[in-house]
Amino acid sequence: MLHLLYINAAVLNFIVNSAEGHPGKLKVKKTDSKLLLESIRIVDGEAPLLPFHQRRMDRVRRVLFAKSSPLKLEKILGELELPRKGLFKLRIEYCDVVKRQELVPYIIKPVRSIRLVNADKVLYGKKFADRTGIRRCLEKKGDCDDILMMQRGHLTDASYANVALFDGKHWYTPSWPLLRGTRREELLEKGIIRPSVIRERDLESFQCIRLINAMLPWGEGPTLDISAIKR
């Protein structure tokens, strides 16, 4: 039987403060570099993007754990007592089997500025729980709220989200992100965003940028004027 770790808002705040070096006795355990991760939006007990998460999990496990028994997210969630009201993030860490599940209340972080940073050495094509490379890039954000990573002069992702850029007529997303997020996949299938090769020098062609991930429905993600991107 799988067990769900529920972290309420007060405990979550304590964990975050401790991880950031604020006073606290809790030690943050180092993440196993081999574990993979799915972060699933749970709203009023439902998981709207579950088919997209299942698709990504199946794709990764075919490569890394081809001989393992299938993991069915619908079955896994059906065994959990999920809150019937409210917005939560369900984190599932797995390899050949599910290793850990954690449910935390979700609050959208305000993002008012983004630092453009080089991420040529970051490899994150599979959603590993270990985000060391991205955290190192995030250390370069300075006084900005988040980062916009690029590889060889081409835009990829923010630290926790894919991105979409608006040129006054259409929304475009980088063709080659570090990670093919589930929200990005949904928006591409619906034709709401279009893939495009976007270079650093193309930024002036756009009016604004929006952060998109599984926890952020289209229209709710932080949206910034293109001038909010700092070099």
N, C-alpha and C positions, 0 to 999 in steps of 0.2 A: 504493500500500500504506500503510495507516495504522500509525503507530508508537505504542507505548504507553510512557509515562514511568512507570517504577516507582520509588517513593520508599520506602526502608526506614525503619524506626522511628527510627534514629539521625539520619538526614537530616531526617526530618519534625520531630523535636524541635528541631533546629537552626533550621529555617525558622520554626517557631512562636516560638521565643525571639527570633529576629531581628525578626520582625514585631511583637513586643510591646515592643521597645525594649531588649532585653537585648544584651550584647556579641555581636558577630557581624559578618562582612564581607559576608554575603549580602544583597542588596537585593531586596525583594519587588516584583515588577513590577506596575504598576497594571493592573487588569482592564479590558478593552475593554467599554464600557458597552452595546454592542449584542449581545454574546454571550449566549446562553442556556446553561443548565446542567442536566444530569441527574446526580444522585448515586445510584449503583446499588449495592445490597448484593450483594457476591460472597462466598458461603460455600461452601467446598470446590469452587470452580470453577463454581458455579451461581448464577443470578440469579433468585430466586423471584418477584420482583415485576416482571419484565420486561414483561409485557403492560400493566401499569398505567403504566410509564414510556413505553412506545410510544404508548399512548393520549394521554398528556399531550403528548408531543412532536408527535404528529400534529395535535392540537388547536391548539397554538401555531403550528406551521408553516403551517397552513391560513390563519391570519390574517396572519402576517408574511411568509411566503415561499410564497405560493400557487402560483407558477409554477415552483418548484424541484422537482427530482426527489425522490422519497420517500427518507427515511433509515430503514433497517430495522435496528433494534438487534440483532436476532438474528444478522443477517449481520455486523454490526460486531463483536460479541463473538466470533463464530465465527472471525474472522481474528486474534484475540488469543491469546497464550499465557498464559492465566490460571492462577494457582496452584491446584493441586488440593486443597490443604489450607489451612485458616485462613480468617479473616474479614477482608475488605478493602472499601474504598470505591473504586469506579471513578467518577471524575469525567469526564464528557464535555462539553466546551464546543463549542457549535455555533451556526451561523446558517443560511445556506442549505446549507452543507456542514459536516462535522465539522472543527473547527479544532485541537482538542487533547484528548488523553486522558491521564489520570493515575491511577495505582493506588497507594493508600496503605493500610497496615495500620490497622485500626479498633479503637479502644478506647473504651468507653462512658465519658463524662465524668461524674463524680459531681456531682449537683445536690442541694443541701441547703436552698437558700433561693432565692426568686424575688422580684424587684422589679416591682411594677406600674407601668408607664410609659405615658404618652400617646404614640400613634403616628399622630395624625390626618393627618400630612403624608406618611406612608409609602405608596407604591404598589408592590405586588409581586405583582400578579395573575398575571404570567408569571414563571417561574423564571429571572431574569437572573443571570448570573455576578456582576454588579456589585450588591453588597449595601450600598451606602453608607448608605442610609436606615436600615436595620436596625442597622448598626454604630454609627450616631449614637445610636440608642435604647439600644444596649448600653452606651454610655458612661455612662448614668445608673443603672447597676445598683448602684453604691456597693459595699458589702461583701457583696452577694448574688452567687450563682453564675450566675444567668441573669435574664432579664426575662420578664414576661408583658405583651404589648402589648394596648392597647385603642384603639378608635377611636370617638369620640363616646359614650364610656361603655360600649361593648360589647366584650367580650373577643374577641381574634383568635388570636394565636399566641405561642409563645416565640421566642427568637432563631433557633433552628435546628430547631424542631419545631412541629407542631400539638399541641393539648392536648385531653385528655379529663378530665371531672370526674365524680366519683362521689357520688351523693346518698344512698347506703345501699342502693339498689335497682337503679339503672340508671347506665350511663355515658353522658354527653352530651358533644358536641363543638360549639364555636361554629358556627352556621350559615353565617357569613360570614367565614371566615379570610382572611388576606392571600393565602395560597397554598393551593390544594387539593392537599395532599400525597398521594403514592401510597399510603402506609400508611393514611392516613385514608380514602381511597377504598376500599381493601380491607376495612377494618373496618366501614365503612358498608354495603357490599354484603353482608357476612356477618351484619349485624344486631348486631354486638358493641357498637357505639356508635350513638347517635342524635343527629341534628342538633337544635340548640335555640338560640334567641336567649338569650345569657347576658350579663347586665349586671354591672357592678362590684358593685352592691348585692345581686346574687343570690349572691355568693360564700359568704355565711354559710349558704346552704342546702345546701352541699356538704361532704363529709367530706375528700376528697383530690383531688389533681390528678396526672395522669400525662402525661409528654411522649412523643409518638409521631412517628416519622418512618421513612423507608425503611430506615434502618440499625438500627432498634429493633423487633424483633418484639413483638407484644402480650405483656405480662407482663415484658418485660425493660427497658422504658423507666423512667427515674427516676420514682418515685412519692412524692409528698410530702403530708404533712398540710396541710390548707387554711391552717393557722396559719403555714405557712412562706412564705406570700405576704405580702410587706411593702409598705407604702404609703409 
